[in-house]
Amino acid sequence: MQRRQAFKHLVALGGLILVGGPAFAQGNAQFQVLSNPQPPEVKGKIEIIEFFHYGCPHCRKLDPLLEQWLKNLPGDVAFRRVPAIWGNAQLAALARFYYAGEVSGDLAKLHGKVFQAVQDDKVALADKDPKEAEAATAEWVAKQGVDAKKFMEAYKSFGVNSKIERANQLARTYQIDGVPTLIVGGKYAVKGDDASVLKTTDELLARVRKEQAKG
């Protein structure tokens, strides 16, 4: 689904607009070579970035598979998530939640629960009114046994604002137009929401290693 529809429904179904070589199917997954490869932020590592947001049902479907895959993450790989925002206030609120959890140290406890809170329970974490989103966030995290004061300090911090700006910048750099999307080695974009995504990602990791070995 294109980001225009994501703004309306808080759901993006993986409609990528990318440039470069042709897309190839691997089961349900597809990957494409990007025309603007980017260097890793962690030197000496092959970087994998997952672009996602909590309102996306396909991100929710992929998430437990991805979490299991991450338990055996190779030592030469660095993984991180980047919330998709596209300048949308509701998605920015969800990104703010994600980064607040990252800064406060509560993300591991909360991450898997947020999909249900947003998609099923309709908790207003992504309310268009920032004050309403803030109030709903403080109430919800407290119910999860999290120090709400500490979490909300992170939520409103300059550091989280900077992370949100960086997330927007990265989405523009990689021309992300739908989620979930995995960027492998700064060069390949993988889309899909089932186990074939991770199979394709493993194959691309092997390809990147061979490319690096050749220099």
C-alpha positions in Angstrom: 0.0 0.0 0.0 1.3 3.5 -0.8 2.1 5.9 1.9 -0.8 8.1 1.0 -3.1 5.3 2.2 -0.9 4.7 5.2 -1.7 8.2 6.3 -5.4 7.4 6.2 -5.3 4.0 7.7 -2.0 3.8 9.6 -1.4 0.7 7.4 1.4 0.4 4.8 1.4 -2.8 2.8 4.9 -2.7 1.3 4.4 -0.8 -2.0 8.0 0.2 -2.8 9.1 2.8 -5.3 12.7 2.0 -5.9 15.2 2.5 -8.7 17.8 0.2 -9.9 17.8 -3.3 -11.2 14.7 -5.6 -11.6 12.9 -7.0 -8.6 13.2 -10.8 -8.0 10.8 -13.0 -6.2 11.9 -15.4 -3.5 8.6 -17.0 -2.4 6.5 -14.1 -1.1 9.6 -11.9 -0.7 11.1 -9.7 -3.3 14.3 -7.8 -3.4 15.7 -5.0 -5.4 19.1 -3.5 -5.9 19.2 0.2 -4.9 20.8 2.7 -7.1 22.1 4.7 -4.2 23.9 2.3 -1.8 24.8 3.7 1.6 27.7 2.9 3.9 26.9 1.2 7.3 26.7 3.3 10.4 28.5 0.6 12.3 31.9 0.2 10.8 33.0 -3.4 10.0 29.4 -4.7 10.1 26.9 -5.5 7.5 23.9 -3.4 8.4 20.3 -4.5 8.2 17.6 -1.8 8.7 13.9 -2.7 9.1 11.6 0.2 8.2 8.2 -0.4 9.9 5.5 1.2 11.9 3.2 -0.1 14.7 0.0 0.5 12.7 1.0 -1.8 9.9 -0.5 -5.4 10.1 2.2 -6.8 7.8 4.9 -5.4 10.1 3.0 -7.1 13.0 3.0 -10.4 11.0 6.7 -10.3 10.3 7.7 -9.1 13.8 7.7 -12.5 15.7 9.5 -14.2 12.8 12.1 -11.4 12.8 12.5 -11.6 16.6 13.2 -15.3 16.3 15.7 -14.7 13.5 17.5 -12.1 15.5 18.3 -14.6 18.2 20.9 -16.1 15.8 22.1 -12.9 14.3 25.6 -13.4 12.8 28.5 -11.6 14.5 29.2 -9.6 11.4 25.7 -8.2 11.2 24.3 -5.1 12.9 20.5 -4.8 13.0 18.3 -1.8 13.8 14.7 -0.7 13.3 13.7 2.6 11.9 10.0 3.8 12.2 8.5 5.0 9.0 7.0 8.5 9.3 6.6 10.2 5.9 5.8 13.5 7.6 2.6 12.1 9.1 1.7 13.3 12.6 0.2 9.9 13.7 3.2 7.9 12.4 5.5 10.5 14.1 3.7 9.8 17.4 4.4 6.0 17.0 8.0 6.7 16.1 8.3 8.9 19.2 7.0 6.0 21.3 9.5 3.6 19.7 12.5 5.9 20.3 11.3 6.8 23.8 11.4 3.1 24.6 14.8 2.8 23.1 16.2 5.7 25.2 14.5 4.7 28.4 15.5 1.0 28.1 11.9 -0.2 28.1 11.7 -1.1 24.4 12.3 -4.8 24.8 9.5 -5.1 27.3 7.0 -3.0 25.2 7.8 -3.5 21.5 5.7 -6.7 20.9 2.7 -5.3 22.8 2.4 -2.1 20.9 1.1 -3.7 17.7 -1.9 -5.1 19.6 -2.4 -1.8 21.6 -2.6 0.2 18.4 -4.3 -2.2 16.0 -6.7 -4.2 18.2 -7.2 -2.2 21.5 -7.2 1.2 19.7 -5.1 2.8 22.3 -4.6 6.4 21.2 -0.8 6.2 21.0 -1.0 7.7 17.5 -3.7 10.3 18.1 -3.5 13.3 15.8 -3.4 15.6 18.8 0.1 15.4 20.3 -1.3 16.1 23.8 -3.8 13.2 23.5 -1.1 10.9 22.2 1.1 11.9 25.1 -1.6 11.3 27.7 -2.5 7.9 26.2 1.1 6.9 26.1 1.8 7.8 29.7 -1.3 5.9 30.8 -0.6 2.8 28.7 3.1 2.4 29.7 2.2 2.7 33.4 -0.2 -0.2 32.9 2.6 -2.2 31.5 4.7 -1.8 34.7 7.0 0.8 33.2 8.2 3.9 35.0 5.9 6.3 33.2 7.8 9.4 34.4 11.1 8.1 33.1 9.5 7.0 29.8 7.8 10.3 29.2 10.9 12.3 29.9 12.5 10.3 27.1 9.4 10.8 25.0 9.7 14.6 25.1 13.5 14.7 25.0 15.7 16.5 22.4 17.4 13.2 21.8 14.2 11.6 20.6 13.4 14.6 18.5 16.7 14.1 16.8 16.1 10.4 16.2 12.7 11.2 14.5 14.4 13.7 12.2 17.1 11.1 11.4 14.4 8.4 10.7 12.7 10.8 8.2 16.1 11.4 6.5 16.8 7.7 6.2 13.4 6.9 4.7 14.1 9.6 2.1 17.6 8.3 1.4 16.4 4.8 0.8 13.2 5.9 -1.0 11.0 4.0 1.4 7.4 4.1 0.2 5.9 1.1 2.2 6.6 -1.2 5.1 7.9 -3.6 6.1 11.1 -3.1 4.2 14.5 -4.5 5.1 17.6 -2.8 3.8 20.5 -5.2 3.6 24.1 -3.9 3.4 22.9 -0.5 2.4 22.4 -1.9 -1.1 19.4 -4.3 -1.3 15.8 -3.7 -0.3 13.6 -6.7 0.7 9.8 -6.5 1.0 7.3 -9.1 2.3 5.8 -10.3 5.5 6.6 -14.0 5.8 9.5 -16.4 6.4 10.7 -15.9 2.8 11.8 -12.4 3.7 14.3 -13.8 6.2 15.4 -16.5 3.8 16.0 -13.8 1.1 17.8 -11.7 3.7 20.2 -14.5 4.6 20.9 -15.0 0.8 21.6 -11.3 0.4 23.9 -11.4 3.5 25.9 -14.1 1.8 26.0 -12.1 -1.4 27.3 -9.0 0.5 30.0 -11.1 2.1 31.2 -12.3 -1.2 31.1 -8.8 -2.7 33.2 -7.5 0.3 35.7 -10.4 -0.1 36.2 -9.4 -3.7 36.9 -5.9 -2.6 
